[in-house]
């Protein structure tokens, strides 16, 4: 790998790892390092026995906290929010199952892996990114890889159980390839970037904003992204324990409504969201500006089409030997929390 490329990605790693270290207290497996924000009192629900409910919200470097705050949706909350920052979706599902958080937004694959592990959580709504794209398959600029078919015999870094994992499996299948034809290096995002830096892998499958940052800082070359290998679909998940508490359920409903309104605002004010996103995560403003223009999302109902799509993905993971057993996606779906609208405005 050229010296200039190694030097550039070293700079990227410093930028990427700094906010993770600050937010996750060294990147513990459970995401670690929760920081708490107590919201102002307001009218409405969220009271339990005369005490204000504390809603524990898990986030990544996904701009959620920033969009809620900048859009004014965190004003006058009838409950407190405790924020916990995680590196990726799988530890968010694990934390929900262990009753360490109440609600989080994750990609398409983490709920499947959580179900396979027997985690105690539910999928309560679907989230559709408006650009219908989340992940990119990236290679160094001078790589011989030009198409998906060229991945045969190559080593690919990807965080296990994430949307990036689902994306690369679907991409491989589209060319008649399987996990037997490639070698996966299952690494958390910072470690995946490190492996990419030192030439230990040939490609990386990763989501925005990491992918945007790699492209901007390194000139990393995109092989494929988005549809038809994914549709930018994610999910709001909730702890099963939280769903047993009526006051928590009401707070979850209110939070999802506020998030939906915040994303509506973000679609009209991407630069303001980007600035707040950068302030919250220390990602470069050029990265958050690019992300904000396509990452606004809509909370949509968990309809039969979505459930069927997730079941096909679960079956693919099982067929490829990535899961210990079969998963029935409907077993982790709970549409009663948000009703037929899925919580959308």
DRENZAMAR-354516 format. One record per residue (C-alpha): y, x, z; residue in one letter. Coordinates in Angstrom, 2 decimals. Example, Ala and Ser with C-alpha at 12.3 -4.5 7.8 and 13.67 -1.06 7.14 Angstrom:
! DRENZAMAR-354516
+---------+---------+---------+---------+
!   north !    east !      up ! residuo !
+---------+---------+---------+---------+
!   -4.50 !   12.30 !    7.80 !       A !
!   -1.06 !   13.67 !    7.14 !       S !
+---------+---------+---------+---------+
***
This chain:
! DRENZAMAR-354516
+---------+---------+---------+---------+
!   north !    east !      up ! residuo !
+---------+---------+---------+---------+
!    0.00 !    0.00 !    0.00 !       X !
!    3.42 !    1.50 !   -0.89 !       X !
!    5.43 !    3.02 !    1.99 !       X !
!    8.38 !    0.73 !    1.29 !       X !
!    6.12 !   -2.33 !    1.58 !       X !
!    4.68 !   -1.12 !    4.90 !       X !
!    8.16 !   -0.42 !    6.22 !       X !
!    9.39 !   -3.88 !    5.19 !       X !
!    6.52 !   -5.74 !    6.77 !       X !
!    6.93 !   -3.70 !    9.97 !       X !
!   10.45 !   -5.12 !   10.14 !       X !
!    9.03 !   -8.60 !    9.57 !       X !
!    6.59 !   -8.18 !   12.42 !       X !
!    9.33 !   -7.21 !   14.84 !       X !
!   11.22 !  -10.39 !   13.93 !       X !
!    8.12 !  -12.56 !   14.07 !       X !
!    6.74 !  -11.22 !   17.32 !       X !
!    9.99 !  -11.19 !   19.31 !       X !
!   10.39 !  -14.95 !   19.69 !       X !
!    6.67 !  -15.38 !   20.32 !       X !
!    6.79 !  -12.84 !   23.12 !       X !
!    9.82 !  -14.51 !   24.67 !       X !
!    8.44 !  -18.02 !   24.38 !       X !
!    4.76 !  -17.44 !   25.06 !       X !
!    5.06 !  -14.71 !   27.72 !       X !
!    2.93 !  -12.26 !   25.82 !       X !
!    0.93 !  -14.76 !   23.79 !       X !
!   -1.67 !  -15.92 !   26.32 !       X !
!   -4.56 !  -17.89 !   24.88 !       X !
!   -3.24 !  -21.15 !   26.29 !       X !
!    0.18 !  -20.60 !   24.77 !       X !
!    1.63 !  -19.78 !   28.19 !       X !
!    5.22 !  -19.57 !   29.22 !       X !
!    6.34 !  -23.17 !   29.54 !       X !
!   10.07 !  -23.60 !   29.92 !       X !
!   11.47 !  -26.80 !   31.31 !       X !
!   14.39 !  -28.92 !   30.18 !       X !
!   15.38 !  -31.82 !   32.40 !       X !
!   17.00 !  -34.59 !   30.36 !       X !
!   19.86 !  -36.72 !   31.55 !       X !
!   19.14 !  -40.10 !   33.03 !       X !
!   19.44 !  -43.18 !   30.90 !       X !
!   18.44 !  -46.79 !   30.65 !       X !
!   14.97 !  -47.82 !   29.59 !       X !
!   11.39 !  -46.97 !   30.53 !       X !
!    9.88 !  -43.78 !   31.80 !       X !
!   10.00 !  -44.50 !   35.52 !       X !
!    6.84 !  -44.16 !   37.61 !       X !
!    6.98 !  -45.23 !   41.24 !       X !
!   10.75 !  -44.72 !   41.30 !       X !
!   10.44 !  -41.15 !   40.00 !       X !
!   11.38 !  -40.01 !   36.54 !       X !
!    8.38 !  -39.28 !   34.33 !       X !
!    7.94 !  -35.72 !   33.09 !       X !
!    6.73 !  -35.62 !   29.49 !       X !
!    5.08 !  -32.29 !   28.67 !       X !
!    5.68 !  -31.49 !   24.99 !       X !
!    3.93 !  -28.67 !   23.16 !       X !
!    5.69 !  -27.02 !   20.20 !       X !
!    5.35 !  -24.03 !   17.90 !       X !
!    8.12 !  -22.23 !   15.97 !       X !
!    8.34 !  -25.50 !   14.07 !       X !
!   11.93 !  -26.56 !   14.69 !       X !
!   10.93 !  -29.63 !   16.72 !       X !
!   12.97 !  -28.86 !   19.79 !       X !
!   15.91 !  -27.83 !   17.62 !       X !
!   15.94 !  -30.97 !   15.46 !       X !
!   15.67 !  -33.25 !   18.48 !       X !
!   18.47 !  -31.49 !   20.29 !       X !
!   20.88 !  -31.06 !   17.39 !       X !
!   20.45 !  -34.65 !   16.21 !       X !
!   21.34 !  -35.96 !   19.66 !       X !
!   17.91 !  -37.44 !   20.29 !       X !
!   17.54 !  -35.59 !   23.58 !       X !
!   20.66 !  -37.24 !   24.99 !       X !
!   20.25 !  -39.78 !   27.78 !       X !
!   16.47 !  -39.61 !   27.99 !       X !
!   14.86 !  -41.90 !   30.56 !       X !
!   12.36 !  -39.13 !   31.36 !       X !
!   12.30 !  -35.35 !   31.64 !       X !
!   10.79 !  -33.07 !   29.01 !       X !
!    8.92 !  -29.89 !   29.84 !       X !
!    8.55 !  -27.72 !   26.72 !       X !
!    5.66 !  -25.31 !   26.18 !       X !
!    5.59 !  -23.00 !   23.15 !       X !
!    2.34 !  -22.03 !   21.45 !       X !
!    1.43 !  -19.77 !   18.53 !       X !
!   -0.60 !  -22.31 !   16.54 !       X !
!   -2.19 !  -25.77 !   16.53 !       X !
!   -5.65 !  -25.03 !   18.03 !       X !
!   -4.30 !  -23.93 !   21.44 !       X !
!   -2.06 !  -27.02 !   21.44 !       X !
!   -5.14 !  -29.25 !   21.05 !       X !
!   -6.92 !  -27.25 !   23.72 !       X !
!   -3.96 !  -27.66 !   26.07 !       X !
!   -3.84 !  -31.41 !   25.46 !       X !
!   -7.56 !  -31.66 !   26.15 !       X !
!   -7.11 !  -29.74 !   29.39 !       X !
!   -4.19 !  -32.01 !   30.43 !       X !
!   -1.66 !  -29.17 !   30.25 !       X !
!    0.56 !  -31.00 !   27.75 !       X !
!    0.99 !  -34.67 !   26.92 !       X !
!    1.93 !  -34.64 !   23.23 !       X !
!    2.28 !  -32.24 !   20.30 !       X !
!    2.53 !  -32.06 !   16.53 !       X !
!   -0.29 !  -30.12 !   14.84 !       X !
!   -1.66 !  -29.61 !   11.34 !       X !
!   -4.62 !  -31.26 !    9.68 !       X !
!   -7.39 !  -28.98 !   10.96 !       X !
!   -6.78 !  -28.47 !   14.72 !       X !
!   -7.83 !  -32.04 !   15.67 !       X !
!  -11.12 !  -31.53 !   13.83 !       X !
!  -11.88 !  -28.31 !   15.68 !       X !
!  -10.78 !  -29.94 !   18.94 !       X !
!  -13.17 !  -32.82 !   18.35 !       X !
!  -16.00 !  -30.39 !   17.64 !       X !
!  -15.26 !  -28.67 !   20.95 !       X !
!  -15.25 !  -31.98 !   22.85 !       X !
!  -11.57 !  -31.76 !   23.85 !       X !
!  -10.19 !  -34.84 !   25.59 !       X !
!   -7.34 !  -35.90 !   23.32 !       X !
!   -6.45 !  -38.53 !   20.73 !       X !
!   -4.71 !  -38.56 !   17.36 !       X !
!   -2.02 !  -41.23 !   17.66 !       X !
!    0.00 !  -40.92 !   14.43 !       X !
!    0.12 !  -39.09 !   11.12 !       X !
!    3.01 !  -36.86 !   10.06 !       X !
!    3.79 !  -36.41 !    6.37 !       X !
!    5.93 !  -33.43 !    5.41 !       X !
!    8.25 !  -34.54 !    2.64 !       X !
!    7.50 !  -31.54 !    0.44 !       X !
!    3.75 !  -32.25 !    0.85 !       X !
!    3.23 !  -28.53 !    1.39 !       X !
!    2.60 !  -26.45 !    4.46 !       X !
!    0.66 !  -23.30 !    3.53 !       X !
!    0.75 !  -20.52 !    0.96 !       X !
!   -1.77 !  -17.95 !   -0.14 !       X !
!    0.15 !  -14.67 !   -0.31 !       X !
!   -0.72 !  -11.19 !   -1.56 !       X !
!    1.22 !   -7.93 !   -1.85 !       X !
!    3.43 !   -7.76 !   -4.91 !       X !
!    1.25 !   -5.14 !   -6.62 !       X !
!   -2.10 !   -6.79 !   -5.77 !       X !
!   -4.69 !   -7.26 !   -8.49 !       X !
!   -5.23 !  -10.82 !   -7.24 !       X !
!   -3.63 !  -13.24 !   -9.69 !       X !
!   -5.58 !  -16.48 !   -9.15 !       X !
!   -7.90 !  -18.15 !   -6.66 !       X !
!  -10.95 !  -16.95 !   -8.59 !       X !
!   -9.85 !  -13.35 !   -7.97 !       X !
!  -10.45 !  -13.82 !   -4.23 !       X !
!  -14.19 !  -13.32 !   -4.68 !       X !
!  -15.25 !  -10.35 !   -2.59 !       X !
!  -11.84 !  -10.11 !   -0.91 !       X !
!  -10.82 !  -10.25 !    2.75 !       X !
!   -8.40 !  -12.99 !    3.77 !       X !
!   -6.49 !  -13.22 !    7.03 !       X !
!   -6.11 !  -16.75 !    8.39 !       X !
!   -5.76 !  -18.28 !   11.86 !       X !
!   -9.01 !  -20.12 !   12.56 !       X !
!   -8.99 !  -23.89 !   12.90 !       X !
!   -5.49 !  -24.23 !   11.46 !       X !
!   -4.06 !  -25.94 !    8.41 !       X !
!   -4.11 !  -22.51 !    6.77 !       X !
!   -7.87 !  -22.43 !    7.28 !       X !
!   -8.24 !  -25.87 !    5.70 !       X !
!   -5.95 !  -24.89 !    2.83 !       X !
!   -7.92 !  -21.79 !    1.85 !       X !
!  -11.26 !  -23.62 !    2.10 !       X !
!  -10.01 !  -26.34 !   -0.26 !       X !
!   -8.59 !  -23.73 !   -2.62 !       X !
!  -11.87 !  -21.82 !   -2.74 !       X !
!  -13.85 !  -25.00 !   -3.32 !       X !
!  -11.63 !  -25.88 !   -6.28 !       X !
!  -12.90 !  -22.75 !   -8.05 !       X !
!  -16.53 !  -23.18 !   -7.05 !       X !
!  -16.27 !  -20.54 !   -4.32 !       X !
!  -17.36 !  -20.78 !   -0.70 !       X !
!  -17.10 !  -18.80 !    2.51 !       X !
!  -20.06 !  -16.74 !    1.28 !       X !
!  -17.88 !  -15.37 !   -1.52 !       X !
!  -15.07 !  -14.04 !    0.69 !       X !
!  -14.60 !  -12.49 !    4.10 !       X !
!  -12.34 !  -14.21 !    6.60 !       X !
!  -10.43 !  -12.29 !    9.24 !       X !
!   -9.69 !  -14.97 !   11.84 !       X !
!   -6.47 !  -13.84 !   13.48 !       X !
!   -3.52 !  -15.42 !   15.27 !       X !
!   -0.35 !  -15.39 !   13.15 !       X !
!    1.13 !  -12.13 !   14.55 !       X !
!   -2.22 !  -10.37 !   14.25 !       X !
!   -2.75 !  -11.75 !   10.75 !       X !
!    0.61 !  -10.27 !    9.72 !       X !
!   -0.34 !   -6.96 !   11.34 !       X !
!   -3.60 !   -6.85 !    9.38 !       X !
!   -1.62 !   -7.64 !    6.25 !       X !
!    0.76 !   -4.80 !    7.09 !       X !
!   -1.86 !   -2.07 !    7.45 !       X !
!   -3.89 !   -3.10 !    4.42 !       X !
!   -6.86 !   -4.35 !    6.43 !       X !
!   -6.88 !   -7.59 !    4.41 !       X !
!   -6.25 !   -8.43 !    0.77 !       X !
!   -4.48 !  -11.76 !    1.26 !       X !
!   -3.16 !  -14.10 !    3.92 !       X !
!   -3.22 !  -17.89 !    4.15 !       X !
!   -0.40 !  -19.02 !    6.41 !       X !
!    2.18 !  -21.73 !    6.87 !       X !
!    5.94 !  -21.95 !    6.91 !       X !
!    8.11 !  -20.53 !    8.36 !       X !
!    5.87 !  -17.42 !    8.45 !       X !
!    5.15 !  -17.68 !    4.72 !       X !
!    8.82 !  -18.10 !    3.82 !       X !
!    9.72 !  -15.12 !    5.96 !       X !
!    7.08 !  -12.94 !    4.27 !       X !
!    8.31 !  -13.93 !    0.82 !       X !
!   11.96 !  -13.33 !    1.64 !       X !
!   11.55 !  -10.07 !    3.53 !       X !
!    8.77 !   -8.51 !    1.50 !       X !
!    8.75 !  -10.11 !   -1.89 !       X !
!    5.21 !  -11.20 !   -1.09 !       X !
!    3.69 !  -12.89 !   -4.10 !       X !
!    2.42 !  -16.46 !   -3.96 !       X !
!   -0.93 !  -17.24 !   -5.58 !       X !
!   -1.07 !  -20.93 !   -4.75 !       X !
!    0.59 !  -23.42 !   -2.38 !       X !
!    0.56 !  -27.11 !   -1.56 !       X !
!   -1.15 !  -29.74 !   -3.63 !       X !
!   -3.89 !  -30.30 !   -4.67 !       X !
!   -5.30 !  -28.12 !   -1.88 !       X !
!   -3.29 !  -29.85 !    0.85 !       X !
!   -0.72 !  -32.61 !    1.16 !       X !
!    1.41 !  -31.43 !    4.07 !       X !
!   -0.31 !  -33.80 !    6.47 !       X !
!   -0.22 !  -33.29 !   10.23 !       X !
!   -0.72 !  -35.36 !   13.34 !       X !
!    0.80 !  -36.31 !   16.64 !       X !
!   -1.84 !  -35.77 !   19.30 !       X !
!   -1.81 !  -36.88 !   22.93 !       X !
!   -3.76 !  -35.95 !   26.00 !       X !
!   -6.42 !  -38.52 !   26.89 !       X !
!   -5.29 !  -38.24 !   30.50 !       X !
!   -1.68 !  -39.03 !   29.56 !       X !
!   -2.83 !  -42.13 !   27.67 !       X !
!   -4.30 !  -43.48 !   30.90 !       X !
!   -0.82 !  -43.56 !   32.49 !       X !
!    1.30 !  -46.55 !   31.33 !       X !
!    4.55 !  -44.74 !   32.15 !       X !
!    3.48 !  -41.70 !   30.13 !       X !
!    2.45 !  -43.94 !   27.23 !       X !
!    5.89 !  -45.54 !   27.19 !       X !
!    7.51 !  -42.10 !   27.25 !       X !
!    5.27 !  -40.97 !   24.37 !       X !
!    6.28 !  -44.03 !   22.33 !       X !
!    9.94 !  -43.33 !   22.95 !       X !
!    9.54 !  -39.62 !   22.13 !       X !
!    7.87 !  -40.38 !   18.79 !       X !
!   10.61 !  -42.84 !   17.88 !       X !
!   13.23 !  -40.20 !   18.68 !       X !
!   11.40 !  -37.58 !   16.64 !       X !
!   11.24 !  -39.93 !   13.67 !       X !
!   14.99 !  -40.54 !   13.94 !       X !
!   15.63 !  -36.81 !   14.28 !       X !
!   13.77 !  -36.08 !   11.05 !       X !
!   15.80 !  -38.76 !    9.29 !       X !
!   18.92 !  -36.94 !   10.46 !       X !
!   17.45 !  -33.59 !    9.36 !       X !
!   16.97 !  -34.80 !    5.82 !       X !
!   20.73 !  -35.33 !    5.59 !       X !
!   21.79 !  -32.31 !    7.66 !       X !
!   19.46 !  -29.42 !    6.81 !       X !
!   21.99 !  -26.65 !    7.46 !       X !
!   22.77 !  -27.93 !   10.95 !       X !
!   19.06 !  -28.14 !   11.71 !       X !
!   18.55 !  -24.62 !   10.37 !       X !
!   21.26 !  -23.19 !   12.61 !       X !
!   19.77 !  -24.82 !   15.68 !       X !
!   16.27 !  -23.72 !   14.61 !       X !
!   17.43 !  -20.12 !   14.38 !       X !
!   19.13 !  -20.32 !   17.77 !       X !
!   15.94 !  -21.72 !   19.32 !       X !
!   13.44 !  -19.30 !   17.76 !       X !
!   15.47 !  -16.29 !   16.57 !       X !
!   14.02 !  -16.68 !   13.10 !       X !
!   16.43 !  -15.44 !   10.42 !       X !
!   18.87 !  -18.09 !    9.26 !       X !
!   17.82 !  -17.57 !    5.64 !       X !
!   14.27 !  -18.53 !    6.65 !       X !
!   15.22 !  -21.63 !    8.61 !       X !
!   17.59 !  -22.78 !    5.86 !       X !
!   14.76 !  -22.62 !    3.34 !       X !
!   12.36 !  -24.33 !    5.74 !       X !
!   14.81 !  -27.05 !    6.76 !       X !
!   15.28 !  -28.14 !    3.16 !       X !
!   11.63 !  -29.10 !    2.84 !       X !
!   10.18 !  -29.52 !    6.33 !       X !
!   11.75 !  -32.82 !    7.32 !       X !
!    8.86 !  -35.22 !    7.83 !       X !
!    7.99 !  -38.87 !    8.26 !       X !
!    5.76 !  -40.36 !   10.92 !       X !
!    3.39 !  -42.70 !    9.15 !       X !
!    0.52 !  -45.01 !   10.08 !       X !
!   -2.99 !  -43.64 !   10.42 !       X !
!   -4.39 !  -45.67 !    7.54 !       X !
!   -7.90 !  -45.67 !    6.07 !       X !
!   -6.92 !  -43.25 !    3.30 !       X !
!   -5.75 !  -40.63 !    5.78 !       X !
!   -8.79 !  -41.06 !    8.00 !       X !
!  -11.11 !  -40.77 !    5.00 !       X !
!   -9.31 !  -37.61 !    3.86 !       X !
!   -9.69 !  -36.07 !    7.30 !       X !
!  -13.36 !  -36.98 !    7.38 !       X !
!  -13.89 !  -35.19 !    4.06 !       X !
!  -12.15 !  -32.13 !    5.49 !       X !
!  -14.31 !  -32.26 !    8.62 !       X !
!  -17.43 !  -32.49 !    6.46 !       X !
!  -16.28 !  -29.49 !    4.40 !       X !
!  -15.79 !  -27.41 !    7.53 !       X !
!  -19.29 !  -28.39 !    8.68 !       X !
!  -20.88 !  -27.64 !    5.30 !       X !
!  -19.26 !  -24.22 !    5.26 !       X !
!  -20.61 !  -23.43 !    8.71 !       X !
!  -17.18 !  -23.32 !   10.31 !       X !
!  -18.03 !  -25.99 !   12.93 !       X !
!  -20.95 !  -26.13 !   15.39 !       X !
!  -21.80 !  -29.67 !   14.32 !       X !
!  -20.62 !  -32.83 !   12.61 !       X !
!  -17.35 !  -34.51 !   13.55 !       X !
!  -16.58 !  -38.22 !   13.18 !       X !
!  -12.81 !  -38.35 !   12.82 !       X !
!  -12.49 !  -41.99 !   13.84 !       X !
!  -13.79 !  -41.03 !   17.29 !       X !
!  -10.50 !  -39.26 !   18.06 !       X !
!   -8.13 !  -41.83 !   16.53 !       X !
!   -6.13 !  -44.21 !   18.73 !       X !
!   -3.76 !  -46.45 !   16.79 !       X !
!   -3.05 !  -48.68 !   19.79 !       X !
!   -0.41 !  -46.32 !   21.19 !       X !
!    2.13 !  -46.70 !   18.39 !       X !
!    0.91 !  -49.81 !   16.61 !       X !
!    0.69 !  -50.51 !   12.90 !       X !
!    3.95 !  -48.71 !   12.03 !       X !
!    2.73 !  -45.42 !   13.45 !       X !
!    5.98 !  -45.11 !   15.38 !       X !
!    8.22 !  -44.73 !   12.34 !       X !
!   11.76 !  -46.09 !   12.35 !       X !
+---------+---------+---------+---------+
***
